[in-house]
Amino acid sequence: MAAAGAGAGGGIYFTQRGAESVVPATVDRAAAATKQAFTELKIRETKSEVQHADNGGGKREIDGSAADRDVDVTITSEGKTTRVHVVAKKSAVTWDKDFARTVLDKIVAYSR
């Protein structure tokens, strides 16, 4: 389902609608990196939601909008790492995987 792509720190994959990576950071650190990436790419944050899991892990969703796209970032704890999934939508049925990857590249860089 995912095709591997070379990226900052490796491990960046295109998914059916966006891009994802696993980063060696906490959910909070990845969320802070997401906010930095949004600022740099002029994406206005529209929603931020935190969910806690019984196993001590967590999940955070951060949504934003930029020019002609809506951006959804899902950050999920996976033990000592965190999975970050980015989807950039141009419309209800059109996705911009390249922009999703650009956002994800920034998040990966700022998570370090």
N, CA and C atoms as an extended XYZ file, in Angstrom:
336
Properties=species:S:1:pos:R:3:atomname:S:1:resname:S:1:resid:I:1 pbc="F F F"
N         0.816       -1.191        0.000 N   MET     1
C         0.000        0.000        0.000 CA  MET     1
C         0.867        1.264        0.000 C   MET     1
N         2.006        1.254        0.688 N   ALA     2
C         2.861        2.437        0.733 CA  ALA     2
C         4.097        2.214       -0.132 C   ALA     2
N         4.469        3.232       -0.849 N   ALA     3
C         5.677        3.160       -1.669 CA  ALA     3
C         6.773        3.932       -0.957 C   ALA     3
N         7.918        3.345       -0.831 N   ALA     4
C         9.006        3.996       -0.103 CA  ALA     4
C         9.539        5.187       -0.881 C   ALA     4
N         9.889        6.218       -0.142 N   GLY     5
C        10.484        7.397       -0.753 CA  GLY     5
C        11.684        7.811        0.072 C   GLY     5
N        12.675        8.355       -0.562 N   ALA     6
C        13.848        8.821        0.171 CA  ALA     6
C        13.523       10.170        0.773 C   ALA     6
N        13.911       10.368        2.007 N   GLY     7
C        13.618       11.647        2.640 CA  GLY     7
C        14.584       11.905        3.767 C   GLY     7
N        14.422       13.063        4.390 N   ALA     8
C        15.276       13.438        5.501 CA  ALA     8
C        15.179       12.377        6.584 C   ALA     8
N        16.275       11.738        6.877 N   GLY     9
C        16.273       10.705        7.885 CA  GLY     9
C        15.707        9.390        7.384 C   GLY     9
N        15.391        9.306        6.086 N   GLY    10
C        14.823        8.076        5.526 CA  GLY    10
C        13.442        7.820        6.078 C   GLY    10
N        12.877        6.696        5.696 N   GLY    11
C        11.620        6.274        6.266 CA  GLY    11
C        10.416        7.139        5.979 C   GLY    11
N        10.416        7.896        4.911 N   ILE    12
C         9.231        8.657        4.530 CA  ILE    12
C         8.539        7.875        3.428 C   ILE    12
N         7.264        7.613        3.634 N   TYR    13
C         6.500        6.791        2.708 CA  TYR    13
C         5.298        7.550        2.177 C   TYR    13
N         4.991        7.347        0.913 N   PHE    14
C         3.735        7.853        0.371 CA  PHE    14
C         2.661        6.832        0.717 C   PHE    14
N         1.518        7.313        1.160 N   THR    15
C         0.371        6.453        1.426 CA  THR    15
C        -0.653        6.717        0.330 C   THR    15
N        -1.810        6.124        0.460 N   GLN    16
C        -2.835        6.296       -0.564 CA  GLN    16
C        -3.219        7.768       -0.744 C   GLN    16
N        -3.208        8.534        0.364 N   ARG    17
C        -3.656        9.930        0.280 CA  ARG    17
C        -2.640       10.950        0.763 C   ARG    17
N        -1.488       10.502        1.238 N   GLY    18
C        -0.535       11.461        1.779 CA  GLY    18
C         0.843       10.859        1.954 C   GLY    18
N         1.471       11.201        3.088 N   ALA    19
C         2.817       10.715        3.384 CA  ALA    19
C         2.918       10.440        4.876 C   ALA    19
N         3.778        9.488        5.247 N   GLU    20
C         3.965        9.216        6.665 CA  GLU    20
C         5.395        8.803        6.951 C   GLU    20
N         5.747        8.930        8.234 N   SER    21
C         7.080        8.574        8.685 CA  SER    21
C         7.008        8.236       10.165 C   SER    21
N         8.006        7.516       10.648 N   VAL    22
C         8.152        7.259       12.073 CA  VAL    22
C         9.354        8.066       12.535 C   VAL    22
N         9.155        8.883       13.580 N   VAL    23
C        10.231        9.739       14.080 CA  VAL    23
C        10.609        9.317       15.497 C   VAL    23
N        11.898        9.450       15.849 N   PRO    24
C        12.343        9.081       17.194 CA  PRO    24
C        12.092       10.226       18.174 C   PRO    24
N        10.817       10.545       18.397 N   ALA    25
C        10.451       11.663       19.266 CA  ALA    25
C         9.124       11.347       19.945 C   ALA    25
N         8.807       12.099       20.997 N   THR    26
C         7.527       11.938       21.675 CA  THR    26
C         6.421       12.584       20.846 C   THR    26
N         5.180       12.265       21.196 N   VAL    27
C         4.033       12.887       20.529 CA  VAL    27
C         4.088       14.403       20.716 C   VAL    27
N         4.423       14.853       21.938 N   ASP    28
C         4.485       16.296       22.202 CA  ASP    28
C         5.541       16.985       21.344 C   ASP    28
N         6.701       16.344       21.219 N   ARG    29
C         7.770       16.938       20.404 CA  ARG    29
C         7.375       16.975       18.928 C   ARG    29
N         6.749       15.908       18.441 N   ALA    30
C         6.290       15.884       17.048 CA  ALA    30
C         5.194       16.924       16.822 C   ALA    30
N         4.334       17.140       17.829 N   ALA    31
C         3.283       18.159       17.712 CA  ALA    31
C         3.899       19.556       17.654 C   ALA    31
N         4.915       19.805       18.476 N   ALA    32
C         5.600       21.101       18.438 CA  ALA    32
C         6.275       21.297       17.082 C   ALA    32
N         6.863       20.232       16.544 N   ALA    33
C         7.500       20.296       15.225 CA  ALA    33
C         6.460       20.576       14.145 C   ALA    33
N         5.264       20.003       14.299 N   THR    34
C         4.181       20.244       13.340 CA  THR    34
C         3.798       21.717       13.339 C   THR    34
N         3.693       22.306       14.532 N   LYS    35
C         3.329       23.726       14.624 CA  LYS    35
C         4.408       24.608       13.988 C   LYS    35
N         5.691       24.232       14.168 N   GLN    36
C         6.785       24.968       13.518 CA  GLN    36
C         6.674       24.860       11.999 C   GLN    36
N         6.414       23.657       11.519 N   ALA    37
C         6.282       23.436       10.073 CA  ALA    37
C         5.113       24.243        9.521 C   ALA    37
N         3.983       24.253       10.238 N   PHE    38
C         2.817       25.026        9.806 CA  PHE    38
C         3.183       26.507        9.678 C   PHE    38
N         3.882       27.035       10.675 N   THR    39
C         4.272       28.450       10.643 CA  THR    39
C         5.158       28.737        9.438 C   THR    39
N         6.169       27.897        9.226 N   GLU    40
C         7.103       28.116        8.119 CA  GLU    40
C         6.416       28.025        6.759 C   GLU    40
N         5.458       27.109        6.631 N   LEU    41
C         4.788       26.899        5.345 CA  LEU    41
C         3.500       27.720        5.201 C   LEU    41
N         3.278       28.615        6.158 N   LYS    42
C         2.107       29.505        6.130 CA  LYS    42
C         0.785       28.727        6.115 C   LYS    42
N         0.728       27.707        6.960 N   ILE    43
C        -0.492       26.920        7.149 CA  ILE    43
C        -1.131       27.412        8.447 C   ILE    43
N        -2.390       27.819        8.366 N   ARG    44
C        -3.097       28.320        9.544 CA  ARG    44
C        -3.727       27.140       10.276 C   ARG    44
N        -3.365       26.980       11.555 N   GLU    45
C        -3.930       25.882       12.342 CA  GLU    45
C        -5.416       26.127       12.579 C   GLU    45
N        -6.234       25.112       12.309 N   THR    46
C        -7.681       25.245       12.482 CA  THR    46
C        -8.224       24.345       13.584 C   THR    46
N        -7.461       23.298       13.956 N   LYS    47
C        -7.937       22.374       14.993 CA  LYS    47
C        -6.760       21.619       15.589 C   LYS    47
N        -6.827       21.389       16.901 N   SER    48
C        -5.828       20.566       17.572 CA  SER    48
C        -6.561       19.729       18.612 C   SER    48
N        -6.400       18.426       18.530 N   GLU    49
C        -7.132       17.518       19.415 CA  GLU    49
C        -6.176       16.485       19.987 C   GLU    49
N        -6.279       16.236       21.301 N   VAL    50
C        -5.410       15.277       21.981 CA  VAL    50
C        -6.255       14.115       22.485 C   VAL    50
N        -5.766       12.896       22.257 N   GLN    51
C        -6.421       11.692       22.779 CA  GLN    51
C        -5.371       10.886       23.526 C   GLN    51
N        -5.742       10.370       24.695 N   HIS    52
C        -4.815        9.550       25.476 CA  HIS    52
C        -5.262        8.100       25.436 C   HIS    52
N        -4.309        7.201       25.281 N   ALA    53
C        -4.601        5.768       25.247 CA  ALA    53
C        -4.355        5.163       26.624 C   ALA    53
N        -4.996        4.057       26.912 N   ASP    54
C        -4.838        3.380       28.197 CA  ASP    54
C        -3.408        2.904       28.433 C   ASP    54
N        -2.680        2.616       27.365 N   ASN    55
C        -1.317        2.101       27.505 CA  ASN    55
C        -0.291        3.209       27.738 C   ASN    55
N        -0.753        4.425       28.006 N   GLY    56
C         0.150        5.533       28.262 CA  GLY    56
C         0.553        6.278       27.006 C   GLY    56
N         0.233        5.716       25.863 N   GLY    57
C         0.535        6.383       24.601 CA  GLY    57
C        -0.478        7.472       24.329 C   GLY    57
N        -0.293        8.155       23.261 N   GLY    58
C        -1.221        9.211       22.930 CA  GLY    58
C        -1.338        9.401       21.441 C   GLY    58
N        -2.318       10.195       21.095 N   LYS    59
C        -2.555       10.510       19.693 CA  LYS    59
C        -2.949       11.974       19.633 C   LYS    59
N        -2.449       12.656       18.637 N   ARG    60
C        -2.800       14.059       18.466 CA  ARG    60
C        -3.129       14.297       17.008 C   ARG    60
N        -4.167       15.079       16.785 N   GLU    61
C        -4.533       15.474       15.431 CA  GLU    61
C        -4.447       16.989       15.344 C   GLU    61
N        -3.737       17.458       14.329 N   ILE    62
C        -3.593       18.893       14.099 CA  ILE    62
C        -3.990       19.158       12.656 C   ILE    62
N        -4.969       20.023       12.482 N   ASP    63
C        -5.456       20.361       11.146 CA  ASP    63
C        -5.154       21.821       10.851 C   ASP    63
N        -5.010       22.123        9.565 N   GLY    64
C        -4.760       23.495        9.166 CA  GLY    64
C        -5.191       23.726        7.738 C   GLY    64
N        -5.118       24.990        7.323 N   SER    65
C        -5.451       25.302        5.931 CA  SER    65
C        -4.419       26.274        5.375 C   SER    65
N        -4.121       26.084        4.098 N   ALA    66
C        -3.165       26.928        3.389 CA  ALA    66
C        -3.681       27.133        1.980 C   ALA    66
N        -3.695       28.356        1.540 N   ALA    67
C        -4.109       28.703        0.173 CA  ALA    67
C        -5.257       27.824       -0.316 C   ALA    67
N        -4.945       26.827       -1.134 N   ASP    68
C        -5.994       25.997       -1.734 CA  ASP    68
C        -5.990       24.569       -1.199 C   ASP    68
N        -5.461       24.375        0.023 N   ARG    69
C        -5.366       23.020        0.574 CA  ARG    69
C        -5.748       22.991        2.047 C   ARG    69
N        -6.300       21.862        2.468 N   ASP    70
C        -6.493       21.577        3.888 CA  ASP    70
C        -5.467       20.515        4.256 C   ASP    70
N        -4.825       20.689        5.402 N   VAL    71
C        -3.772       19.777        5.832 CA  VAL    71
C        -4.191       19.113        7.138 C   VAL    71
N        -4.118       17.784        7.186 N   ASP    72
C        -4.437       17.024        8.392 CA  ASP    72
C        -3.200       16.239        8.804 C   ASP    72
N        -2.766       16.424       10.059 N   VAL    73
C        -1.612       15.700       10.584 CA  VAL    73
C        -2.087       14.838       11.750 C   VAL    73
N        -1.795       13.550       11.690 N   THR    74
C        -2.124       12.629       12.777 CA  THR    74
C        -0.812       12.115       13.354 C   THR    74
N        -0.651       12.282       14.666 N   ILE    75
C         0.577       11.901       15.364 CA  ILE    75
C         0.204       10.827       16.382 C   ILE    75
N         0.803        9.645       16.265 N   THR    76
C         0.432        8.518       17.118 CA  THR    76
C         1.666        7.931       17.789 C   THR    76
N         1.604        7.755       19.102 N   SER    77
C         2.699        7.152       19.857 CA  SER    77
C         2.820        5.674       19.520 C   SER    77
N         4.067        5.233       19.310 N   GLU    78
C         4.352        3.813       19.069 CA  GLU    78
C         5.551        3.418       19.921 C   GLU    78
N         5.362        3.399       21.225 N   GLY    79
C         6.464        3.078       22.131 CA  GLY    79
C         7.431        4.241       22.222 C   GLY    79
N         8.680        4.006       21.817 N   LYS    80
C         9.696        5.057       21.893 CA  LYS    80
C         9.745        5.911       20.634 C   LYS    80
N         8.889        5.612       19.687 N   THR    81
C         8.832        6.395       18.454 CA  THR    81
C         7.411        6.919       18.255 C   THR    81
N         7.257        7.747       17.257 N   THR    82
C         5.966        8.352       16.957 CA  THR    82
C         5.730        8.301       15.457 C   THR    82
N         4.543        7.855       15.062 N   ARG    83
C         4.161        7.815       13.647 CA  ARG    83
C         3.455        9.124       13.305 C   ARG    83
N         3.921        9.766       12.234 N   VAL    84
C         3.329       11.023       11.770 CA  VAL    84
C         2.767       10.787       10.373 C   VAL    84
N         1.475       11.062       10.196 N   HIS    85
C         0.816       10.890        8.899 CA  HIS    85
C         0.250       12.237        8.474 C   HIS    85
N         0.576       12.663        7.267 N   VAL    86
C         0.140       13.961        6.748 CA  VAL    86
C        -0.685       13.759        5.486 C   VAL    86
N        -1.843       14.402        5.443 N   VAL    87
C        -2.699       14.397        4.259 CA  VAL    87
C        -2.960       15.851        3.882 C   VAL    87
N        -2.748       16.189        2.620 N   ALA    88
C        -3.058       17.526        2.100 CA  ALA    88
C        -4.151       17.359        1.052 C   ALA    88
N        -5.306       17.976        1.310 N   LYS    89
C        -6.455       17.828        0.409 CA  LYS    89
C        -6.678       19.104       -0.385 C   LYS    89
N        -6.827       18.950       -1.690 N   LYS    90
C        -7.203       20.078       -2.545 CA  LYS    90
C        -8.717       20.176       -2.639 C   LYS    90
N        -9.386       19.021       -2.586 N   SER    91
C       -10.849       18.958       -2.601 CA  SER    91
C       -11.243       17.661       -1.907 C   SER    91
N       -12.524       17.370       -1.867 N   ALA    92
C       -12.982       16.153       -1.199 CA  ALA    92
C       -12.421       14.889       -1.844 C   ALA    92
N       -12.033       14.974       -3.108 N   VAL    93
C       -11.553       13.781       -3.817 CA  VAL    93
C       -10.167       13.951       -4.442 C   VAL    93
N        -9.478       15.044       -4.143 N   THR    94
C        -8.160       15.306       -4.728 CA  THR    94
C        -7.149       15.584       -3.622 C   THR    94
N        -6.040       14.822       -3.629 N   TRP    95
C        -5.001       14.981       -2.624 CA  TRP    95
C        -3.722       15.475       -3.276 C   TRP    95
N        -2.908       16.185       -2.483 N   ASP    96
C        -1.627       16.701       -2.949 CA  ASP    96
C        -0.520       16.015       -2.147 C   ASP    96
N        -0.071       14.856       -2.626 N   LYS    97
C         0.943       14.084       -1.912 CA  LYS    97
C         2.277       14.819       -1.834 C   LYS    97
N         2.609       15.597       -2.858 N   ASP    98
C         3.877       16.331       -2.842 CA  ASP    98
C         3.893       17.364       -1.722 C   ASP    98
N         2.774       18.084       -1.544 N   PHE    99
C         2.708       19.068       -0.460 CA  PHE    99
C         2.697       18.351        0.890 C   PHE    99
N         2.004       17.216        0.976 N   ALA   100
C         2.002       16.433        2.218 CA  ALA   100
C         3.431       16.038        2.577 C   ALA   100
N         4.198       15.648        1.584 N   ARG   101
C         5.589       15.269        1.834 CA  ARG   101
C         6.425       16.470        2.271 C   ARG   101
N         6.181       17.624        1.669 N   THR   102
C         6.896       18.837        2.073 CA  THR   102
C         6.642       19.135        3.546 C   THR   102
N         5.381       19.050        3.961 N   VAL   103
C         5.027       19.281        5.365 CA  VAL   103
C         5.716       18.240        6.241 C   VAL   103
N         5.655       16.980        5.846 N   LEU   104
C         6.257       15.906        6.629 CA  LEU   104
C         7.773       16.059        6.727 C   LEU   104
N         8.428       16.454        5.653 N   ASP   105
C         9.881       16.688        5.691 CA  ASP   105
C        10.231       17.701        6.776 C   ASP   105
N         9.450       18.776        6.871 N   LYS   106
C         9.688       19.812        7.891 CA  LYS   106
C         9.457       19.247        9.288 C   LYS   106
N         8.378       18.476        9.461 N   ILE   107
C         8.079       17.901       10.774 CA  ILE   107
C         9.208       16.972       11.211 C   ILE   107
N         9.682       16.123       10.301 N   VAL   108
C        10.784       15.202       10.617 CA  VAL   108
C        12.026       16.000       11.024 C   VAL   108
N        12.350       17.042       10.279 N   ALA   109
C        13.538       17.852       10.585 CA  ALA   109
C        13.409       18.536       11.945 C   ALA   109
N        12.238       19.107       12.239 N   TYR   110
C        12.040       19.813       13.509 CA  TYR   110
C        11.868       18.869       14.692 C   TYR   110
N        11.588       17.602       14.450 N   SER   111
C        11.419       16.630       15.541 CA  SER   111
C        12.751       16.189       16.127 C   SER   111
N        13.836       16.496       15.447 N   ARG   112
C        15.158       16.036       15.892 CA  ARG   112
C        15.694       16.855       17.029 C   ARG   112
